[in-house]
């Protein structure tokens, strides 16, 4: 019934439950499993940034954290660029770690063929696009992720995916 399954995760508890469910289904249906993570945009949450620094996932450039009360415009531009590079490096490092853990969990959960996919852009649209691109028969994702307040303003990713998807969706609570 299901030959190709895509599961999206952000590393949250719901995302982890979605991985376990998708891995179980992939094992039962002998389906190919695609594990997707959409990179965060904007400033990463402080706890995730701290995790990236503690686990030495990124090197924090001294200018990225420096604060100067009075500095020439050029120094401000350099510091802002370094801060932007650091933020991007944190986001990519966290995404890589989330995917590594998800792939490992999927394989331990019985999935035989697991492929990691990194996506960038609007989460719901990119998940639906990835499902279409990989001819997935099923999209599995958690009901809630890490983005509390943002979800209230824009609607949940799972809700949007279920409306846009051309294939079956399973939302895991």
N, C-alpha and C positions, 0 to 999 in steps of 0.2 A: 504494500500500500504506500509506504513512504520510502522513497529511494534516496532522497537528498534532503537533509534537515539542516536548517541554519538556526543557531542559537546565539542570541545577543546577551552580553553580560557587561556590567560596569564594575564588577567586583563586590557588589552589595550582597546581602544575605539572599534577597529574592533572585538576584542574578546567579548566585551559586546554586540555588534550588532549581533554577531553570537549566543549568548545566547538567545537574544530576538527572533530571527528568529527560532531557534530550539525549544524554548518553545511554540511559536505559532503553529509550525507544530506538535509538540507532542500533544498539546491540540486538534487540528483539527483531527488528526489521532488516537487519544487516544493511543498514543505510549508511551512506557517506555523511559525515557530520562536519559542518563548517561552523567554527566558533568565531564570532565577530565581536569586536570592541570598537566603539566610536570614541575617538579622542575628544576630551573635554575642551571647550573653548573658554577664553577668559581666564581669570585667575583661578588656579586650582585651590580647593579647600585647604586650609592651613594644616589639617591633620594629614592629608595626602602629601602635601609639600614636605612636611616634617618626616614622613615615612621615607620619601625619596632621598632626603638628606641623610637620615640615620642609616639607611641601608646602602648608602653610597651609590645610589643609582645615577646621580648627577653631581658634577662639581659646581659649587656655587662660586661664581666669579666675585671678587671683592667689590667691584664697581656695582654689581647688581644689588647688593644690600647696603651700599653706602648711602648716607643721606647728608646732604649739604644744604645749609640754610641759604647761603649765597654762593652761587656758582655761575659761571658764564654759560650762555646758551649752548655752546658746543659741548661743554662738560656734561650738561644736563642731557643732551642728545645721546652722547656716548653711554652714559649711565642707563638711560631709558632703553637703548638698544640692547645693552648687556642684560638688563632685567627681563626684557622680552625674550631674549635667547634662552635665559635660564628658565623662565616659565615654560617655554616650548619644550625644552629638554626635560623638565619635570613631567610635563603632560605625556610626552613620548615614553619616558622611562616607566611611568606608572602604567600606561597602556600596555607596554611590553610585558611588565610583570603580571598584570591582570590576565593577559592572554596566556602566558606561560602556565600560570596556576590553573586556568580554566581548561587548557588542553590536557594537562596532567590529570585533572579531576575527571575529564571526559574519558580518557584512556583507562583510568582506574575503574570508571563506571561501566566499562565494557564496550565502548565504541571502538571499532577496529580501524576505521579510516577517519582521521581527524585532521582538519586543515584550519590554521589560524588566519584570520582576516582582520586587518586594521582599516578602519573607515574614518573619514574626516568630513564633517559637515553636519547638517541637520540629522540627528539620530534616527528618527522614524523614517525619513526619506531614504537615508543611506542603507538602513536595514532592509527596507523593501526593495531598493535597487539591487542590493547584494543577493537577495533571494531570487530575484528575476534573472540576474546575471549568471547565477549558478544553477538555475532551473530547479530550485528547491520546491518540494511538495508541502513543506511544513516550516513555519517559523515558530520558535519557542523563545519566550522571554518572560522575565519577571514582571509582576504587577507594579512594583515600585522599585525605584533605584536610589541613587545618592542625592538627587536634586530636589529636595523638598519644596522650597518656596518657588523656585522656577517652574515646577510642575503645576502649582496652583495657578500661576499666571498663564501658562501656555498649554495646559492639558498634558496628560501623561503620554509618554512615548508609546506604551503598550496600547493605549486607546487609539492613537493615531495610526500605528502599524496595522492594527486590526481593521481599520477603515480603509487603508490604502492598499493592503496586500491583495494579490491575485491568487494566493494559495491559502491553505488552512493555517490558522494561528492557534497556538496554545499558550495561554497566559497562566503562569504559575504564581500562586500566592505564597 
